[in-house]
Amino acid sequence: MASEARRQHERRGRRAEDIAAIWLIAKGYRLIGRRVRTPVGEIDLVMRRRNALVFVEVKARATLDSGLLALHPRQQARCEAAARWLAVRHGWPGAVLRHDAVVIRPWAFPVHLVAVWRDG
């Protein structure tokens, strides 16, 4: 039973990432990667917009508040470390690194939070 719940959670997460990617592409972003794994963590979406590399955390939650609460400091540290690792590994000098989040809620438009946190 637990494995079925896990599979369901995984499907819901992938669907939320699909929706977020489509939403951001419609806003002029270019998709660079999905579920990008690094030794220090995973980034849900890596997007590019002008000179900015945007590392996007996607949260599928029932409410906007619960989505915001899911963006906790431990997750921030993991995302920042993964973004720095990717920037060094792929040689993106001079690119502005930005961390965004997209909260996906049932029967509502996605909420795109720009620069939800800053490195440091």
Contact map, one row per residue, 1 for C-alpha under 8 A:
111110000000000000000000000000000000000000000000000000000000000000000000000000000000000000000000000000000000000000000000
111111000000000000000000000000000000000000000000000000000000000000000000000000000000000000000000000000000000000000000000
111111100000000000000000000000000000000000000000000000000000000000000000000000000000000000000000000000000000000000000000
111111110000000000000000000000000000000000000000000000000000000000000000000000000000000000000000000000000000000000000000
111111111000000000000000000000000000000000000000000000000000000000000000000000000000000000000000000000000000000000000000
011111111100000000000000000000000000000000000000000000000000000000000000000000000000000000000000000000000000000000000000
001111111110000000000000000000000000000000000000000000000000000000000000000000000000000000000000000000000000000000000000
000111111111000000000000000000000000000000000000000000000000000000000000000000000000000000000000000000000000000000000000
000011111111100000000000000000000000000000000000000000000000000000000000000000000000000000000000000000000000000000000000
000001111111110000000000000000000000000000000000000000000000000000000000000000000000000000000000000000000000000000000000
000000111111111000000000000000000000000000000000000000000000000000000000000000000000000000000000000000000000000000000000
000000011111111100000000000000000000000000000000000000000001000000000000000000000000000000000000000000000000000000000000
000000001111111110000000000000000000000000000000000000000011000000000000000000000000000000000000000000000000000000000000
000000000111111111000000000000000000000000000000000000000000000000000000000000000000000000000000000000000000000000000000
000000000011111111100000000000000000000000000000000000000000000000000000000000000000000000000000000000000000000000000000
000000000001111111110000000000000000000000000000000000000111000000000000000000000000000000000000000000010000000000000000
000000000000111111111000000000000000000000011000000000000100000000000000000000000000000000000000000000000000000000000000
000000000000011111111100000000000000000000000000000000000000000000000000000000000000000000000000000000000000000000000000
000000000000001111111110000000000000000000000000000000000000000000000000000000000000000000000000000000010000010000000000
000000000000000111111111000000000000000000000000000000000100000000000000000000000000000000000000000001010000010000000000
000000000000000011111111100000100000000000001000000000000000000000000000000000000000000000000000000000000000000000000000
000000000000000001111111110000000000000000000000000000000000000000000000000000000000000000000000000000000000000000000000
000000000000000000111111111000000000000000000000000000000000000000000000000000000000000000000000000000000000010000000000
000000000000000000011111111111000000000000000000000000000000000000000000000000000000000000000000000000000000000000000000
000000000000000000001111111111100000000000000000000000000000000000000000000000000000000000000000000000000000000000000000
000000000000000000000111111110000000000000000000000000000000000000000000000000000000000000000000000000000000000000000000
000000000000000000000011111110000000000000000000000000000000000000000000000000000000000000000000000000000000000000000000
000000000000000000000001111111000000000000000000100000000000000000000000000000000000000000000000000000000000000000000000
000000000000000000000001111111100000000000000011100000000000000000000000000000000000000000000000000000000000000000000000
000000000000000000000001100111110000000000000011100000000000000000000000000000000000000000000000000000000000000000000000
000000000000000000001000100011111100000000001111000000000000000000000000000000000000000000000000000000000000000000000000
000000000000000000000000000001111100000000001111000000000000000000000000000000000000000000000000000000000000000000000000
000000000000000000000000000000111111000000001110000000000000000000000000000000000000000000000000000000000000000000000000
000000000000000000000000000000111111000000111100000000000000000000000000000000000000000000000000000000000000000000000000
000000000000000000000000000000001111100001111000000000000000000000000000000000000000000000000000000000000000000000000000
000000000000000000000000000000001111110001111100000000000000000000000000000000000000000000000000000000000000000000000000
000000000000000000000000000000000011111011100000000000000000000000000000000000000000000000000000000000000000000000000000
000000000000000000000000000000000001111111000000000000000000000000000000000000000100110000000000000000000000000000000000
000000000000000000000000000000000000111110000000000000000000000000000000000000000100000000000000000000000000000000000000
000000000000000000000000000000000000011111000000000000000000000000000000000001001100100000000000000000000000000000000000
000000000000000000000000000000000000111111100000000000000000000000000000000001101100000000000000000000000000000000000000
000000000000000000000000000000000011110111110000000000000000000000000000000000100100000000000000000000000000000000000000
000000000000000000000000000000000111100011111100000000111000000000000000000000100110000000000000000000000000000000000000
000000000000000010000000000000000111000001111100000000111100000000000000000000000000000000000000000000000000000000000000
000000000000000010001000000000111111000000111110000000111100000000000000000000000000000000000000000000000000000000000000
000000000000000000000000000000111101000000111111000011110000000000000000000000000000000000000000000000000000000000000000
000000000000000000000000000011111000000000001111100011110000000000000000000000000000000000000000000000000000000000000000
000000000000000000000000000011110000000000000111111111000000000000000000000000000000000000000000000000000000000000000000
000000000000000000000000000111000000000000000011111111000000000000000000000000000000000000000000000000000000000000000000
000000000000000000000000000000000000000000000001111100000000000000000000000000000000000000000000000000000000000000000000
000000000000000000000000000000000000000000000001111110000000000000000000000000000000000000000011000000000000000000000000
000000000000000000000000000000000000000000000001111111000000000000000000000000000000000000000011110000000000000000000000
000000000000000000000000000000000000000000000111101111100000000000000000000000000000000000000011110000000000000000000000
000000000000000000000000000000000000000000000111100111110000000000000000000000000000000000000000111100000000000000000000
000000000000000000000000000000000000000000111110000011111000000000000000000000100010000000000000111100000000000000000000
000000000000000000000000000000000000000000111110000001111100000000000000000000000000000000000000001111000000000000000000
000000000000000000000000000000000000000000111000000000111110000000000000000000000000000000000000001111000000000000000000
000000000000000110010000000000000000000000011000000000011111000000000000000000000000000000000000000011110000000000000000
000000000000100100000000000000000000000000000000000000001111100000100100000000000000000000000000000011110000000000000000
000000000001100100000000000000000000000000000000000000000111110000100000000000000000000000000000000000111000000000000000
000000000000000000000000000000000000000000000000000000000011111101100000000000000000000000000000000000111100000000000000
000000000000000000000000000000000000000000000000000000000001111101100000000000000000000000000000000000001100000000000000
000000000000000000000000000000000000000000000000000000000000111111100000000000000000000000000000000000001000000000000000
000000000000000000000000000000000000000000000000000000000000111111110000000000000000000000000000000000101000001000000000
000000000000000000000000000000000000000000000000000000000000001111111000000000000000000000000000000000000000000000000000
000000000000000000000000000000000000000000000000000000000000111111111100000000000000000000000000000000000000000000000000
000000000000000000000000000000000000000000000000000000000011111111111110000000000000000000000000000000100000000000000000
000000000000000000000000000000000000000000000000000000000000000111111110000000000000000000000000000000100000000000000000
000000000000000000000000000000000000000000000000000000000000000011111111000000000000000000000000000000000000000000000000
000000000000000000000000000000000000000000000000000000000010000001111111000000000000000000000000000000000000000000000000
000000000000000000000000000000000000000000000000000000000000000000111111101100000000000000000000000000000000000000000000
000000000000000000000000000000000000000000000000000000000000000000001111111100000000000000000000000000000000000000000000
000000000000000000000000000000000000000000000000000000000000000000000011111110000000000000000000000000000000000000000000
000000000000000000000000000000000000000000000000000000000000000000000001111111000000000000000000000000000000000000000000
000000000000000000000000000000000000000000000000000000000000000000000011111111100000000000000000000000000000000000000000
000000000000000000000000000000000000000000000000000000000000000000000011111111110000000000000000000000000000000000001000
000000000000000000000000000000000000000000000000000000000000000000000000111111111000000000000000000000000000000000000000
000000000000000000000000000000000000000110000000000000000000000000000000011111111100000000000000000000000000000000000000
000000000000000000000000000000000000000011100000000000100000000000000000001111111110000000000000000000000000000000000000
000000000000000000000000000000000000000000000000000000000000000000000000000111111111000000000000001000000000000000000010
000000000000000000000000000000000000000110000000000000000000000000000000000011111111100000000000000000000000000000000000
000000000000000000000000000000000000011111100000000000000000000000000000000001111111110000000000000000000000000000000000
000000000000000000000000000000000000000000100000000000100000000000000000000000111111111000000000100000000000000000000000
000000000000000000000000000000000000000000000000000000000000000000000000000000011111111100000000000000000000000000000000
000000000000000000000000000000000000010100000000000000000000000000000000000000001111111110000000000000000000000000000000
000000000000000000000000000000000000010000000000000000000000000000000000000000000111111111000000000000000000000000000000
000000000000000000000000000000000000000000000000000000000000000000000000000000000011111111111000000000000000000000000000
000000000000000000000000000000000000000000000000000000000000000000000000000000000001111111111000000000000000000000000000
000000000000000000000000000000000000000000000000000000000000000000000000000000000000111111100000000000000000000000000000
000000000000000000000000000000000000000000000000000000000000000000000000000000000000011111110000000000000000000000000000
000000000000000000000000000000000000000000000000000000000000000000000000000000000000001111111000000000000000000000000000
000000000000000000000000000000000000000000000000000000000000000000000000000000000000001101111110000000000000000000000000
000000000000000000000000000000000000000000000000000000000000000000000000000000000000001100111110000000000000000000000000
000000000000000000000000000000000000000000000000000000000000000000000000000000000000000000011111000000000000000000000000
000000000000000000000000000000000000000000000000001110000000000000000000000000000000000000011111100000000000000000000000
000000000000000000000000000000000000000000000000001110000000000000000000000000000000000000000111110000000000000000000000
000000000000000000000000000000000000000000000000000111100000000000000000000000000010000000000011111000000000000000000000
000000000000000000000000000000000000000000000000000111100000000000000000000000000000000000000001111100000000000000101100
000000000000000000000000000000000000000000000000000001111000000000000000000000010000000000000000111110000000000001111100
000000000000000000000000000000000000000000000000000001111000000000000000000000000000000000000000011111000000000111111000
000000000000000000000000000000000000000000000000000000011110000000000000000000000000000000000000001111100000000111110000
000000000000000000010000000000000000000000000000000000011110000000000000000000000000000000000000000111110000011110000000
000000000000000000000000000000000000000000000000000000000111100100110000000000000000000000000000000011111000011100000000
000000000000000100110000000000000000000000000000000000000111100000000000000000000000000000000000000001111101111000000000
000000000000000000000000000000000000000000000000000000000001111100000000000000000000000000000000000000111111110000000000
000000000000000000000000000000000000000000000000000000000000110000000000000000000000000000000000000000011111000000000000
000000000000000000000000000000000000000000000000000000000000000000000000000000000000000000000000000000001111100000000000
000000000000000000000000000000000000000000000000000000000000000000000000000000000000000000000000000000011111110000000000
000000000000000000000000000000000000000000000000000000000000000000000000000000000000000000000000000000011011111000000000
000000000000000000110010000000000000000000000000000000000000000000000000000000000000000000000000000001111001111100000000
000000000000000000000000000000000000000000000000000000000000000100000000000000000000000000000000000001110000111110000000
000000000000000000000000000000000000000000000000000000000000000000000000000000000000000000000000000111100000011111000000
000000000000000000000000000000000000000000000000000000000000000000000000000000000000000000000000000111000000001111110000
000000000000000000000000000000000000000000000000000000000000000000000000000000000000000000000000001110000000000111110000
000000000000000000000000000000000000000000000000000000000000000000000000000000000000000000000000011110000000000011111100
000000000000000000000000000000000000000000000000000000000000000000000000000000000000000000000000001110000000000011111100
000000000000000000000000000000000000000000000000000000000000000000000000000100000000000000000000011100000000000000111110
000000000000000000000000000000000000000000000000000000000000000000000000000000000000000000000000011000000000000000111111
000000000000000000000000000000000000000000000000000000000000000000000000000000010000000000000000000000000000000000001111
000000000000000000000000000000000000000000000000000000000000000000000000000000000000000000000000000000000000000000000111
